[in-house]
């Protein structure tokens, strides 16, 4: 039967599910800065080390849509508890790994068990809060989802520098235990919504997602479509996706993902928006650390501190949205957020090698504020008209689309970065001659010795890379502005009568 949660129990459930989602979100980026230390400790090559990240990403991508179906079969609480136990044990095994195969397998299990934590935490917060408080609940959820990846590099760098790379994984253990105890003590089971398992649909979708993620993760390393491996992965992904869509639209049985999800206009439009947010947010997070560390010589910990203020911007947005929702058209809030995000990217297009850290901090604050103003109301309005029965599937799809967007964004900007750096280097090098005005002084020094030419080439390479970074930021700005007209497709109407919170006592 339905009931009302006490304030204390409501707070403990919120804290417990957010601990789990922060733990999983943090793990998306915290291990990246430790990879060089892991590589040295396990005597692995750079090519082999990519599997430490790839195994996690692919496993999580495949398991994310399955989490919605599992929650209907065995209950959301059981899925949550199983995921936390599995993720925590896999994290400990990552820290204990003594060889590359051991850590790759452990990371795969991290991805498999951790995939359900973020979508299920969103579903829980939507369920335990009445519709008029969904914006406040989603503000808390967005903080965990976005601040985790932002703080990950700083925390990972600090743990690696002052302790050991293994603590990057061990740190999950106490958080996992606390989250498990909280959910066991305060969360009751949800109603079951059993449905037959669509093996063909799951297999084709898993093949499509897995092959596509593998193509994105290894494309840069394998020189994209000049590689037979990448062409094969692209063909498998395309064929599997085609078969999945045809099966989804024609099967007389219950499909793996309900087509009714995509008949809801808000849900469909919200997924398009979250794809753009995934591209912009995570691509920016992927670009900034190498820019600051490789081009400007920032140490890892300082890089984390300089990029952390974007989390403060998101925190400010959380409080602003909580006061604005219900008083101002939600679509207007999202439009303002997109405009601020585009403005922050415009600021980033003016980055230069001699800039102070204040430019990074200011643009990060602006982007955090803009992203928060988009993400928080978007997470609420996407599910405002979707019946509660589809909430498990819906939140899983929402997370999957965001993750696919982030993977595509990171792969595209990194490929363009490499390509544009080479192009800009060639163009700049054409201008470096003894006859160029302003370079006469170099003719007898830098250009008359091998070491001088090497130093001059390094300067040109750094400038070329900086221009390439600016071009990437400009591309993301255009993408953000291009998403603005889609705001008109969102409905700002009343919440669906089937979306009332359900609490099982």
N, C-alpha and C positions, 0 to 999 in steps of 0.2 A: 504494500500500500504506500501511498505517498505521504510525506510528512515534511515538517520544517526543521532545518538544522539549527541547533543551538549555536550561538556566536562562537563559543570556544571550539566546538567541533568543526565548524566551518573554517576557522583559522587554521586548525591543525591539518585538515585535509588540504587546504590551499598550500600550506608550507611544505607538506610532504610531497605533493605532486610536483611543486615547483623545484624542490631539491632534486628530484629525479630528472626533470627536463633540463635544468641548468647543468647537471652532471653530464648529460648526453650532449647538449649543445656545446659545452666547453671542450669536449673531446674531439669535436670537429676540427679544431685549430691548435689545441694545446700540444699535440704531438709533433706538429710540423717543425717547430724550432729545435726539437730534440733529435731530428733525423740524422744530422751529421755525427752526433755523439753515438747514436744507436748504430750507425753504419760502421764507425770505428770499433765499437765494442764487439759487434757480431762479425766483423771482417767481411762485409758485404760490399758489392759494387753499387754505384748510383742507380743503375738500371734495376737491380734486385730490390733496392730500397723503395722503389715506387710501389711495389706490391704491398708494403706496409700500409700505405694510404688507400690503394686501389681495392684491396680485399675488404676493407671496412666500408668504403663508399658503395661498392656493388652489393654487398650483403645487406646493408641498410636500405638501399633503393628497392631491392627485390622484396624485402620483408615488410616495408611500410604499407603497401596496399593490403597485404594479408592481415595486418593487425586489426583492421576494421571488421573483417569476417570472423576472426578468432574471438573478438569481444562479444559478438552476437552468439557464438556457440557455447563458450564457457564462462562468459561474464567479464566485464571490464576489470574488476578487482583482481581476478585470477591472472588475467593477461599482464596487468601492472606488476603484481608481485613476482610472477615468473620472469618478467623482463628485468626487473631490478636485481633479482638474485643472479640471473645469467650474466647481466652486464657487469655486475660487481665482481663475480668470480673470473670472468674473462679479463677484466682490468688487472686483477691480481696476477693472472697467468701471463699477461703482457709484461708486467714488471719482473716476473721470475724467469722469463724466456732466456735461454742460453744459446739459441741458434736462430737463424733467419726463418726456417720453416715453422718453428714454434711460435714466434711472434706474429707471423702472417696468419696462422690458423687462429691464434687467440684474438687478433684484430677482426678476423672474419666473424667470430662468435660475438665480439663486441657489437658489430654492426647488426647481426641477426637479432640479438636480444634488445639492443638499444633503439631499434627502429620504432617500436610502439610507444616509447616514453613521451615524445613531444606531441604526437596527435592525440593520444589518450589523455594527456594532461589538459589539453585544450578542451576535449569533450567533457572531462570532469568539471572544469571551471564553468563551462556553459550550462551544465546540468544543475550544479548546486547554487547557481545564482538566478534570480528572476530576470526576465528580459530587460527590464529597465536598468539592471546593473551589469549587463553583459559588457558594456564598454569599459567599465572599471576592472572587471575580471580579465578582459583581454589585454588591458594595459599591463597588468601584473604578468600575464603570460608572455607578452611581447618582450618585456624586460628580460625574462629568463632566456628566451630564444635568441635575442640579439646581443645582450651584454656578454653572454657566455663566449661566443666566437670573438668578440672584441677584446675581452680580457685574457683569452686563451694564450696568445703569443707572449704577453708580459708574464703571466704566471708560469708558463712552460719554460721561458727563458730564465726566470729567477730560480725555479726548482733545479733546472739543469746546471746552472752556474754555481749555485751554493750547495747543492746536495748531489743528486745523481739523476740521470735520465729516467731511471726506473720509478722515481717518485712522481713523474708525470702521469703514471698509471696508478700507482698506489694511492694517490690523493682521492681517487674515486671511492675507495673502500669505506671510509667512515661516512661519507655522504650517502652511499648506498644503504648502509646499515640503518642510519637515521631515517631515511625515506621509507624503508621497508617497515620499520617499527611503527612509524606514523600511520601508514596505510593499513596495516594489520589492526591497529587499535581503533581507528576512527572511520574508515571507509567501509560501507556495506556493499553488497553485490548489487549489480544492476539487473533488470529483467533480461532474460535470454531471448534472442530473436534468431532461432535456428533456421538454417537454410542449407540445402545440399551443396556440397563443394563442387565447384565448376573447375575440374582439373584442366580441361583444355584451355579455358580462359586464363587460369593462373599460369599455366606453362608458357603460353604465348606471350602474356604480358611480362613475365619474368625474363624470358629470352630477349624481348624487345628492350626492356630497361637495362638488363645486365650487359647486353652487347653494346648498347648505346653508351653506357657509362664507361665500359672498357675502351671504346673507341675514343671518347673524350679524354680519358686519363692518359692513354698511351699515344694519342695522335701527334702531340708535339714531339715526343721522343722518337717516333717512327716516321717523321716527315709526312704525316697525314696520308693522302690518297696515292702517294707514290709507293706506299707499302702495301703488299698483298694482305697482310694481317688486318690493316685498317679497312681496306675495301671489303674483306670478308665479313668483318664485324658490322660494317654499315649495311651490307646486304642482308645479314641475318636479322638485324634490328628492324629494317624496313619491312621485310617479309613477315616477321613475327607480329609487328604492329598492325599490318594489313589484315592478317588472319584474326587477330584479336578483335579489331573493329567490326569485321564482317560477322564474326561469331557473336559479338555483343548485340548486334542489330537484328540477327536472324534466329538465334537459338530459341526454341520453344520453352526451354527450361530456365530456371533462375540463373542469370549470368553472374560471373565473379564480382563485377561492379555493376550496380543497378543503374540502368539508363535514366531512371527518374531523377537522379542527381543533377544531370545536365539539362533537365527541363526547367529547373529553377534558375531564373535569369540572374538573380543576385549571386548565386553560387558559381555559375559559369563565368560571369564577369569578374567576380572576386578572384577566381583562379587565374585569370589572365593577368590581373594586377599583381598577384603574389608571385607570378612568374617574373614580371618586370622587377619587383622588389628583390627577388632572389638574385637576379642578374646584377643589379646595381650595387646592392649591399655587399654581397660576397665577392664580387669582382673587385670592388674597391678595397676590401680587406685583404685580398690576395695581392694587389698591386703595391699598397703602401709599405709593407715591411721590406721588400727588396729594394724599393726606391730609397728609403731612408737608410738602410743598412749598407747596401752595395754602392750607391751613388754618393751618399752624403756622410757615410762613415759612422752612423749612429750605432751604439751597442744595442744588444737585444733588449735589455731591460728598459733603456731609455726609449726605444722604439715603441714598446708597449705603453709606457707612460704618456708619450706624445699622442698616441692614437686612442687612448682610453677616454678622453673627453667626449668622444662621440656617444659613449654610453651615458654621460651626463645629459647630453642633448636629448636622448631617448627618455631618460628619467623625467626631464622637464616636460616633454611632450605627454608623458603619462598623466601628469597632474593637469595639464591644459585640457586634454581630451576629456578627462573625467568631469570637468566643469562645463565644457562646451557641448558635449553630446546631449541631445534632447532640447537644447536651446537654439542651436544652429544646425542647418541642414548638413547631414553627415557627408554628403557629396562635396559640399564646399570645403569642409575640413580636409578631405582627401586631396582636393585640388590644390589647396594651400600647401599641403605637405609635399605634393609633387613639385610645385613651383620652388619651394625651399630646397628640395633635393637637387633640382636642376641648377639652382643658383650655387649650391655648394660645389657641384661638379664644374661649373663655370669658374669658380675660384681656383679649383685644382688645375684647370687648364693654364693658369698663370704661375704654376710652380716653376722655380728655377734653382740651379745648383747652389747659389749663394744665399738662398732665402733663410729666414730665421724660423725656428720651430713654431712661432706664433701663427704663421700662415697655415700650418698643418692643424694646429689646435683649433683655430677659428673655423676653418672649413669642416673639420670633424664635428664640432659642436653644431654647426648649421645642418650638416647632413644627418646627424643623430636626431635633431629636432624634426627635420623634414620626414625622415623615415618613420619616426614614431607617430607623427601626425597622419601618415598614410597607413601604417601597419595596424595600429590599435583599432581605429574605427573599421578598417577593412576586415579584420578578424571577427568583428562583431556583426557587421552588415552582411557579410558573406553567408552567415548562418541564420540571419534574422527571419527569413521566410522558408527555411528548410525544415521539414518536419523532424521531430526528435528521433523518430525511428531510423533516419538516415545519418544521424550525427556521427556514429563511429566510422562509417564509410567516408563521410564527408571530410572529417578532420584528417583521416589518413590520406585522402586524395589531395587535400590542401597542402599537407606537408610534402607529399611526393612531388607536386608541381613546383613548389618552392625549391626543393632540392635539385630537381632537374634544371630549373632556371639558373641556380647557382653554378651547377656543373658546366652548363653551356656558356654562361658568362665568363667563368674563369678560363675555360679552354680558349674561347674566342679572343679575350683580351691578351692572354699570354702569347698566343700565336701571332696576333697583330703586333705585339710588342717586339717580338723577335724579328718579324719581317720588316717593320717600319724602322727599327734600329739599323738594320743593314742598309735600307734605302737611304735613310738620313745620313748615315756615315759616308756613303758614296757621294752624296750631294755636297756635304760639308768638305770632304777631302778634295773635291774638285776645286774648291776656292782657296785651298792652302797652298800657295806658291810664293816664291821669293818676290814676285812682281805684284802681289796683292798689297794694296795700300794698308798700312798698319802691321804688316808682317815682315817689313824690311829687317827689323832687328833680329828676327829668327833665322835669317839666311846664313849668318855666320856662326850661329850657335846650334839651335835645335836641328836645322837641316844639314849640318855638316858632320854629324856623328850618328852612329847607330843608336846609342842610348838617347840622344836628343830626339831622333825620329820616333823612337819607341814612346817617349814621354809625350810627344806631340800627338801621336796616334791615340794614346790613352785619353788625352783631353778631348779629341774629336769624338771618340767612342762614348764618353760620358755625356757630351752635349747631344749626340745623336740619340742616346737612350732617353735623355730627359725629354726631348721632342716627342719620342715615341710614347712615353708615358702621358704626355699632354694630349696626344691624339686619342689615346684610349679614353681618357676622361671626357674629351669632347664627344666621342661616340656615345658614351653612356648618358651624357647630357641630352643628346638628341633623342635617344631611346626613351628617356624619362618624359621629355616634352611630347613625344609621340603618343604616350599613354594618356595624356590629359583628356582628349576628347572622349575616351572610354568611360569617364566619370558619368556622362549623361545616360549610360545604359543601366546604371544602378538604380534600384527603386528605393525610395526613402519612406515607404509606406509602413503600415502597422505590422507588428510581428505576427507571424502565422499562429493561429490558435493551437496548433499542435507542437509548439516549441516551448511550452511551459516547462519549468524545471521539474525533474522527477527524482525523488530521493527515496531510496528503498530502506525501510527500517527493519 
